[in-house]
Amino acid sequence: MLSYFKISRRIQVKLKNRALNSESGESILGFQDTGSHACYMIYGILKPKEKGRLVKPGEGHEEIVLAVKGDLKVTGSCAGSLKEGFALYLKDEQECFLENTGESEAVYVIAGGHSVGGHH
């Protein structure tokens, strides 16, 4: 169990560092890291007052968006507020936009994969 924790911790740090150094503010753990097309995870950081971050699973996919740090405003097919520790679910062509209305960085994680019958 200890070796699993060490591996997980390295991936977490790697994703955070990649997100911080990315123009998009996101880092994807997917095929290049796992060798699998079945699932993926996105680690995202929104700067204070940053808005317009698109979340759209795409045909044959579904995603769960979790607000890890900070509260997010959500517009689009799912509108409202996504409080820290809460999640929303999107499927196929549903899309929404995330906005950080706070004064400090907001962090979110998107876990996604194929819908039933969906595959590449």
C-alpha positions in Angstrom: 0.0 0.0 0.0 2.8 2.4 0.8 4.3 2.1 -2.8 0.9 2.9 -4.3 0.7 6.1 -2.2 4.2 7.1 -3.4 3.2 6.6 -7.0 -0.1 8.5 -6.5 1.7 11.4 -4.8 4.2 11.7 -7.7 1.4 11.8 -10.2 -0.4 14.4 -8.2 2.6 16.7 -8.0 3.4 16.1 -11.6 -0.2 17.1 -12.6 -0.1 20.2 -10.5 3.3 21.3 -11.8 2.2 20.7 -15.4 -1.0 22.7 -14.8 0.9 25.6 -13.3 3.2 25.7 -16.3 0.6 25.3 -18.9 -1.0 28.2 -20.9 -4.4 26.5 -20.4 -4.0 26.0 -16.7 -4.8 22.3 -17.1 -2.9 19.0 -17.1 -4.3 15.8 -18.4 -3.6 12.3 -17.0 -4.5 10.1 -19.9 -3.3 7.8 -22.6 0.3 9.1 -22.6 0.6 8.4 -18.9 -1.6 5.3 -18.5 -1.7 3.6 -21.9 -5.5 3.4 -21.6 -8.1 5.3 -23.6 -10.8 4.1 -21.1 -10.5 6.9 -18.6 -8.7 10.2 -18.0 -8.3 12.9 -15.3 -7.8 16.6 -15.7 -6.2 18.8 -13.0 -7.1 22.4 -13.5 -6.2 25.7 -11.9 -8.2 28.9 -12.4 -6.5 32.2 -11.5 -8.5 34.8 -9.5 -11.4 36.2 -11.6 -10.5 33.9 -14.6 -13.5 32.8 -16.5 -14.6 30.9 -19.7 -12.9 27.5 -19.0 -14.9 25.2 -21.2 -15.9 21.7 -20.0 -17.4 19.4 -22.6 -17.0 15.7 -22.5 -17.9 15.1 -26.2 -19.8 12.3 -27.9 -19.5 9.0 -26.1 -17.9 10.4 -23.0 -19.0 11.5 -19.5 -17.2 13.6 -16.9 -17.5 14.5 -13.3 -16.2 17.9 -12.3 -15.1 18.3 -8.7 -14.3 21.7 -7.1 -11.2 20.9 -5.0 -10.3 24.4 -3.8 -12.5 27.5 -4.0 -16.0 28.0 -5.3 -16.8 28.1 -9.0 -19.5 29.8 -11.0 -20.9 27.5 -13.7 -22.7 28.7 -16.8 -24.0 26.9 -19.9 -26.1 23.7 -19.8 -25.4 23.4 -16.1 -25.7 26.8 -14.4 -25.2 27.7 -10.8 -22.5 27.6 -8.2 -20.1 24.7 -7.7 -18.9 25.0 -4.1 -15.7 23.5 -2.8 -16.1 19.8 -2.3 -19.1 19.5 -4.6 -19.3 17.9 -8.1 -21.3 18.1 -11.2 -21.9 15.5 -13.9 -21.8 16.1 -17.7 -22.4 13.7 -20.6 -21.9 13.8 -24.3 -22.4 17.2 -25.9 -23.4 19.0 -22.6 -21.1 21.9 -22.0 -20.5 24.4 -19.3 -18.0 27.2 -18.5 -16.2 27.5 -15.2 -15.4 30.9 -13.6 -13.3 31.6 -10.5 -15.1 34.5 -8.8 -12.7 34.4 -5.8 -9.6 36.3 -4.9 -7.3 33.2 -4.8 -6.6 30.3 -7.2 -9.4 27.7 -7.6 -8.6 24.1 -8.3 -10.8 21.5 -10.0 -10.5 17.9 -11.1 -12.3 16.3 -14.0 -12.6 12.6 -14.1 -13.9 11.3 -17.4 -14.3 8.2 -19.5 -16.4 6.4 -22.0 -20.2 6.3 -21.7 -21.8 2.8 -22.0 -21.1 1.8 -25.5 -18.8 4.7 -26.2 -15.3 3.9 -27.4 -12.6 5.1 -29.8 
